Amino acid sequence: MLELNDVVLKDEIILFWFRRDLRLDDNHGLFQALSQGKPVLGLFIFDDDILSKLENKSDARVEFIHHNLEEMQTQLLSIGSSLLVLQGNPLQIHRSLLDRFNIESVYANRDYEPYAIARDKQVFDLYESRGKNFKAFKDHVIFDKKEVVKDNGEPYTVFTPYMKKWKSHYELYPSHPFPSEKRLDHFVRVEKFPLPDLTDIGFVKRNISFSDKWINADLISHYHHSRDIPSIAGTSKLGIHLRFGTLSIRNLVEKAFHLNEKWLNELIWRDFYQMIIYHFPHSAKQSFKVAYDRIEWENNPSHFEKWCKGITGYPIVDAGMRELNATGFMHNRVRMITASFLTKHLLIDWRLGEQYFASKLLDYDLASNVGGWQWAASSGCDAAPYFRVFNPSLQQEKFDKEFKYIKKWVPEWNSDRYPKPIIDHKFARERVLERFNKALKK
């Protein structure tokens, strides 16, 4: 691992801290840093506080980050610069950097998750105590904080009015690119910093194949027709690129406006959930609707294990879970089906499902994952009503009528080797209605 003592910089610099914005093009905070007239040093920190929580040391998300750092490093080396990649506690690393280098300020893009906000507050306080600046910019979303709120200044908690206000704002204040790629010559000139291997940070390379970040205009144009059919390639699979910022949200929204309103609405949902987690950070761990924390969950360990493994006896549920376990991806429609099944058929706390998805999804994003799970459990903002209980058999009949998706992921389906349903749909529906109704009447 690189030691800071090995790094020699003489000039006053601006530090740009890459986080969930792993690209050199159309990067707002980077553009601002490169526009200040001082050499810019790019920094990425493998945060031990985050890495320590990853149980799987072959976690493909770490490999995805590393792969994109390698690509950025190659670009920077071609212009005589280099990316500084370190591992440890962010506050301690910034303290060491301030002690060693003449840093005028640090620039970054905002992150809206509770952990990130607390982390950034510590780093902000550190720089302020040294008479330095920590400047953060909007890059991960189109509108943030209080840019899209009710007329009285309160945040929206229902999507449709938020979406309408969002679109009206966009017509008045359309996003525009920040061409950071045109100012790369403002990066500091420095010898190559060695990029740590995955093994250096305690992880194993799987050589996994990640979805391409090519924007398929034809697919997006037909998105509203194909988005709910899990057996076909009807979704963009750009979630991982949005999660880690290898694609610009501004670019995607601009294309969505011209190609497909339904796809645009999905991008607006993303902004909506980021706004919710920012204004209501308790919803990351608690039900947005507090009354739903009174629900008495069954939390049957055997049922949870069978759900995780995809052996519930409900083929559309099992196919989704096996796709997730094998690829780190699950089709959007099937995410709703599997989440509804866990929370309403099996009466297992949505937090357990959210944590399992968090451990498996390549495109895992706290705000969207929590939002989706609480939608399915009826405990979130603008969620499905609690009496809406997906019938897995009817969902399969509607969205995988020819069993193409099921046959791909559950080859033993319709044979003696396939398990019987672990719970009866009619019984499960009656039980959840009674259980939720009892909790909400207290």
C-alpha atoms as one frame of an Amber mdcrd trajectory, in Angstrom:
protein
   0.000   0.000   0.000   1.238   3.471  -0.877   2.708   5.477   1.992   2.129
   9.228   2.010   5.822   9.733   2.729   6.466   8.482  -0.802   4.409  11.325
  -2.309   6.172  14.596  -3.106   4.185  17.703  -4.119   5.641  21.200  -3.924
   2.883  23.493  -5.171  -0.331  24.623  -3.491  -3.043  22.283  -4.737  -6.767
  21.715  -4.780  -7.790  18.224  -3.728 -10.679  16.617  -5.602 -12.184  13.734
  -3.623 -13.862  11.144  -5.858 -16.614   9.156  -4.162 -19.693   7.985  -6.100
 -18.677   9.936  -9.231 -16.034   7.736 -10.843 -15.614   9.568 -14.145 -13.568
  12.404 -15.577 -16.255  13.683 -17.954 -19.263  15.860 -17.049 -18.317  15.803
 -13.384 -19.647  18.912 -11.653 -17.375  19.100  -8.627 -14.340  18.138 -10.692
 -15.200  20.814 -13.263 -15.319  23.425 -10.505 -12.010  22.261  -9.048 -10.296
  22.311 -12.449 -11.592  25.840 -13.057  -9.845  27.499 -10.107  -6.437  28.005
 -11.695  -4.532  25.738  -9.309  -3.266  22.203  -9.935  -5.755  19.550  -8.890
  -4.884  16.251  -7.257  -7.471  13.505  -7.638  -8.056  11.369  -4.543 -10.029
   8.193  -3.925 -10.293   6.562  -0.506 -11.194   2.928   0.065 -13.122   3.579
   3.260 -12.412   0.937   5.902 -15.683   1.808   7.648 -17.523   0.647   4.512
 -15.240  -2.224   3.485 -15.366  -3.788   6.954 -19.123  -4.246   6.622 -18.789
  -6.300   3.410 -18.858  -9.965   4.410 -17.984 -11.277   0.943 -14.325 -10.618
   0.136 -15.060 -11.250  -3.533 -17.719  -8.509  -3.525 -18.027  -7.531  -7.174
 -18.873  -3.916  -6.332 -15.366  -3.380  -4.978 -14.021  -4.926  -8.175 -16.221
  -2.560 -10.212 -14.839   0.431  -8.320 -11.280  -0.819  -8.780 -11.818  -1.400
 -12.499 -13.046   2.158 -12.985 -10.186   3.569 -10.939  -7.831   1.731 -13.287
  -9.539   3.348 -16.284  -9.318   6.806 -14.697  -5.681   6.209 -13.819  -4.899
   5.321 -17.422  -6.502   8.556 -18.613  -4.602  10.641 -16.080  -1.267   8.971
 -16.807  -1.712   9.849 -20.475  -1.611  13.555 -19.552   1.225  13.284 -17.041
  -0.871  13.103 -13.873  -1.980  10.345 -11.518  -4.753   9.393  -9.145  -3.922
   9.073  -5.457  -5.701   5.997  -4.073  -5.511   5.330  -0.342  -7.216   3.067
   2.170  -8.275   3.815   5.714 -10.471   6.164   7.703 -11.360   9.240   5.592
 -10.969  11.724   8.460  -7.535  10.373   9.379  -6.426  10.352   5.753  -7.509
  13.963   5.222  -5.707  14.958   8.409  -2.524  13.322   7.095  -2.904  15.007
   3.712  -3.328  18.404   5.340  -0.224  17.815   7.458   1.850  16.830   4.444
   0.652  18.954   1.515  -0.160  22.588   0.875  -3.878  22.076   0.217  -5.839
  25.220  -0.602  -9.227  23.450  -0.475 -10.959  20.159  -1.108 -13.750  19.753
  -3.655 -16.257  16.899  -3.863 -19.768  16.065  -4.977 -22.564  15.719  -2.439
 -23.759  12.417  -1.052 -27.132  12.298   0.707 -26.923   9.116   2.769 -26.764
   9.471   6.583 -23.294   7.936   6.875 -21.912  10.131   4.091 -23.394  13.294
   5.590 -21.855  12.518   8.997 -18.490  11.650   7.398 -18.450  14.835   5.328
 -19.351  16.945   8.357 -16.279  15.621  10.172 -14.032  16.359   7.200 -15.625
  19.786   6.721 -14.927  20.642  10.366 -11.325  19.498   9.972 -10.696  21.740
   6.983 -12.486  24.660   8.615 -10.286  24.269  11.719  -7.239  24.636   9.458
  -8.628  27.699   7.696  -9.343  25.683   4.541 -12.501  25.100   2.521 -14.480
  21.952   1.792 -16.738  22.693  -1.164 -19.415  20.214  -2.245 -21.534  20.288
  -5.406 -24.679  18.714  -6.793 -23.789  15.971  -9.258 -25.490  12.731  -8.265
 -29.033  14.018  -8.878 -30.768  16.645 -11.001 -32.438  18.425  -8.065 -31.458
  18.103  -4.427 -32.182  19.403  -0.942 -34.953  22.018  -1.204 -34.941  22.602
  -4.964 -38.165  20.633  -5.462 -40.464  21.096  -2.469 -44.056  22.015  -1.752
 -45.132  25.646  -1.969 -44.828  25.870   1.833 -41.210  24.679   1.703 -41.861
  21.197   3.072 -40.478  18.137   1.255 -42.823  16.017  -0.823 -43.662  12.560
   0.481 -45.868  11.528  -2.451 -44.238  10.870  -5.794 -46.765  12.153  -8.354
 -46.873  15.810  -7.200 -43.091  15.689  -6.741 -42.701  14.375 -10.271 -44.913
  17.115 -11.709 -43.015  19.845  -9.842 -39.714  18.235 -10.861 -40.663  18.370
 -14.543 -41.854  21.960 -14.340 -38.559  22.901 -12.682 -36.586  21.074 -15.333
 -38.353  23.012 -18.076 -37.300  26.241 -16.354 -33.856  25.079 -15.228 -32.701
  22.270 -17.530 -29.515  20.549 -16.500 -26.416  21.193 -18.554 -23.123  19.325
 -18.716 -20.025  20.365 -16.825 -17.275  19.557 -19.355 -14.563  18.602 -16.892
 -13.000  16.443 -19.611 -11.927  19.633 -21.413  -9.873  20.836 -18.432  -7.866
  17.754 -17.560  -4.637  19.658 -18.220  -5.268  21.377 -14.872  -4.544  18.164
 -12.991  -1.293  18.261 -11.055   1.790  17.009 -12.896   3.188  14.173 -10.846
   4.878  10.817 -11.208   2.626   7.799 -11.199   1.150   6.810  -7.844   0.839
   3.024  -7.634  -2.755   1.835  -7.674  -3.287  -0.831  -5.000  -4.410  -4.251
  -6.142  -7.688  -5.684  -4.904  -5.678  -8.056  -2.734  -3.954  -5.052  -1.126
  -7.307  -3.904   0.239  -8.385  -7.393   1.266 -10.566  -8.452  -1.674 -10.426
 -11.098  -4.380 -10.858 -10.490  -8.092 -13.610 -12.483  -9.800 -13.170 -11.094
 -13.335 -16.914 -10.566 -13.436 -18.550  -9.116 -16.560 -20.306  -5.843 -15.758
 -23.103  -4.298 -17.791 -21.930  -1.904 -20.457 -22.550   1.810 -19.955 -23.672
   2.220 -23.538 -27.042   3.978 -23.686 -29.243   1.885 -25.967 -31.601   4.437
 -27.529 -33.751   1.771 -29.176 -34.238  -0.118 -25.903 -35.136   3.071 -24.065
 -37.593   4.078 -26.771 -39.492   0.813 -26.188 -38.988   0.771 -22.421 -42.669
   1.314 -21.578 -43.589  -1.833 -23.539 -40.814  -4.136 -22.342 -39.892  -2.994
 -18.818 -42.068  -5.539 -16.973 -41.052  -8.691 -18.868 -38.139 -10.330 -17.042
 -37.329 -12.832 -19.802 -36.234 -10.142 -22.268 -33.579  -7.427 -22.194 -36.111
  -4.670 -21.666 -34.315  -2.537 -19.085 -31.129  -0.511 -19.440 -29.160  -2.192
 -16.600 -27.444   1.145 -16.036 -28.122   1.068 -12.296 -24.552   0.188 -11.315
 -23.236   3.072 -13.425 -25.627   5.491 -11.755 -24.745   4.120  -8.332 -21.028
   4.730  -8.747 -21.290   7.692 -11.072 -19.540   6.217 -14.076 -22.323   7.825
 -16.128 -23.668  11.348 -15.754 -27.294  11.580 -14.608 -27.560  14.794 -16.640
 -26.753  12.902 -19.816 -29.326  10.200 -19.062 -32.098  12.650 -18.205 -31.483
  14.677 -21.338 -31.826  11.508 -23.425 -34.877  10.369 -21.472 -36.690  13.614
 -22.259 -36.347  12.852 -25.954 -36.790   9.086 -25.882 -39.257   7.852 -23.261
 -41.251   9.539 -20.507 -41.691   6.294 -18.561 -37.926   5.880 -18.353 -37.625
   9.532 -17.348 -40.095   8.890 -14.514 -37.872   6.082 -13.235 -34.937   8.505
 -13.088 -37.166  10.966 -11.227 -38.016   8.213  -8.711 -34.285   8.032  -8.074
 -34.138  11.759  -7.284 -37.248  11.374  -5.127 -35.735   8.636  -2.966 -32.471
  10.571  -2.598 -34.536  13.532  -1.388 -36.456  11.317   1.050 -33.297   9.834
   2.609 -31.866  13.364   2.956 -34.927  14.900   4.624 -35.962  11.790   6.579
 -32.722   9.965   7.501 -34.579   7.849  10.082 -36.205   5.981   7.183 -32.914
   4.226   6.473 -33.503   2.013   9.531 -37.072   2.706  10.647 -40.404   2.676
   8.888 -41.171   6.001   7.243 -44.697   5.567   8.581 -43.870   4.994  12.233
 -47.053   3.023  12.931 -45.678   0.197  10.772 -42.924  -0.427  13.289 -45.663
  -1.862  15.525 -46.178  -4.808  13.195 -45.497  -8.177  14.789 -43.300  -9.970
  12.272 -43.004 -13.750  12.119 -39.309 -13.663  11.056 -39.262 -17.438  10.618
 -35.540 -18.307  10.039 -36.348 -21.302   7.835 -38.671 -19.256   5.623 -36.078
 -16.499   5.314 -33.359 -18.977   4.338 -35.585 -20.546   1.678 -36.454 -17.122
   0.310 -32.756 -16.221   0.137 -31.908 -19.434  -1.690 -34.881 -19.312  -4.046
 -36.592 -22.516  -2.884 -39.979 -21.202  -1.738 -42.068 -23.241  -4.168 -43.226
 -20.069  -5.912 -41.320 -20.150  -9.213 -41.387 -16.415 -10.056 -40.027 -15.639
  -6.578 -37.400 -18.375  -6.776 -36.275 -17.309 -10.249 -35.721 -13.763  -9.042
 -33.724 -14.796  -5.997 -31.555 -17.157  -8.011 -30.901 -14.487 -10.624 -29.831
 -12.156  -7.817 -27.568 -14.726  -6.181 -25.933 -15.693  -9.463 -25.512 -12.286
 -11.117 -25.949  -9.482  -8.587 -28.897  -8.249 -10.628 -32.644  -8.742 -10.384
 -35.268  -7.516 -12.806 -37.233  -4.527 -11.480 -40.666  -6.168 -11.645 -39.336
  -9.258  -9.891 -37.777  -7.108  -7.170 -41.281  -5.964  -6.289 -42.654  -9.516
  -6.374 -39.924 -10.992  -4.171 -40.096  -8.101  -1.691 -43.865  -8.341  -1.415
 -43.631 -12.098  -0.917 -41.112 -11.781   1.915 -42.925  -9.041   3.791 -46.547
 -10.049   3.211 -46.622 -13.770   2.536 -43.876 -14.694   4.983 -44.357 -11.736
   7.343 -40.623 -11.129   7.568 -39.379  -7.663   8.469 -38.547  -5.590   5.387
 -35.201  -4.662   6.980 -33.976  -8.254   6.658 -34.823  -8.282   2.976 -33.289
  -4.861   2.459 -30.067  -6.043   4.099 -29.955  -9.157   1.919 -30.415  -7.108
  -1.238 -27.743  -4.723   0.055 -25.302  -7.622   0.267 -26.046  -8.894  -3.248
 -27.129  -6.116  -5.621 -24.383  -4.679  -7.793 -26.456  -1.516  -8.186 -27.273
  -1.307  -4.475 -28.177   2.229  -3.471 -29.392   2.825   0.074 -32.039   5.408
  -0.781 -33.612   3.462  -3.655 -33.312   0.077  -1.948 -34.899   1.272   1.298
 -37.530   3.145  -0.697 -38.378   0.077  -2.752 -38.547  -2.233   0.244 -40.723
   0.119   2.244 -42.957   0.550  -0.805 -43.440  -3.226  -0.922 -44.002  -3.433
   2.852 -46.445  -0.470   2.725 -44.415   1.273   5.428 -42.768   3.886   3.217
 -43.725   7.188   1.659 -46.229   6.845  -1.193 -46.169   3.080  -0.668 -48.542
   0.409  -1.882 -51.487   0.123   0.566 -51.050  -2.692   3.058 -54.015  -4.589
   1.663 -52.307  -4.830  -1.721 -50.779  -8.303  -1.662 -49.193  -9.548  -4.884
 -50.365 -13.019  -5.891 -47.125 -14.590  -7.194 -49.020 -16.958  -9.476 -50.972
 -14.124 -11.098 -47.764 -12.078 -11.431 -46.137 -14.997 -13.214 -49.183 -15.423
 -15.470 -49.055 -11.753 -16.378 -45.329 -11.185 -16.826 -43.831 -14.630 -17.581
 -46.723 -16.448 -19.150 -44.544 -18.862 -21.130 -42.245 -19.531 -18.157 -39.176
 -18.371 -20.120 -37.663 -16.513 -17.165 -38.576 -19.274 -14.728 -37.118 -22.044
 -16.904 -33.835 -20.134 -17.175 -33.328 -19.784 -13.432 -35.337 -22.706 -12.020
 -34.529 -25.642 -14.332 -36.090 -28.195 -11.953 -39.421 -26.352 -11.998 -42.350
 -28.620 -12.885 -40.460 -31.708 -11.763 -40.421 -33.846  -8.637 -37.285 -32.026
  -7.514 -39.036 -28.681  -7.200 -40.347 -27.974  -3.661 -43.966 -27.480  -2.724
 -44.985 -23.916  -1.738 -43.780 -23.120   1.766 -46.986 -21.205   2.485 -50.509
 -21.086   1.091 -51.362 -17.835  -0.694 -54.904 -17.564   0.684 -53.733 -18.192
   4.253 -50.835 -15.743   3.876 -53.063 -12.993   2.501 -55.614 -13.337   5.294
 -52.868 -13.435   7.921 -51.075 -10.313   6.731 -54.300  -8.325   6.456 -55.227
  -9.279   9.999 -51.726  -8.615  11.349 -51.305  -5.224   9.659 -54.836  -4.127
  10.521 -54.256  -4.997  14.186 -50.974  -3.053  14.363 -52.287   0.024  12.611
 -55.388   0.286  14.833 -53.365   0.637  18.025
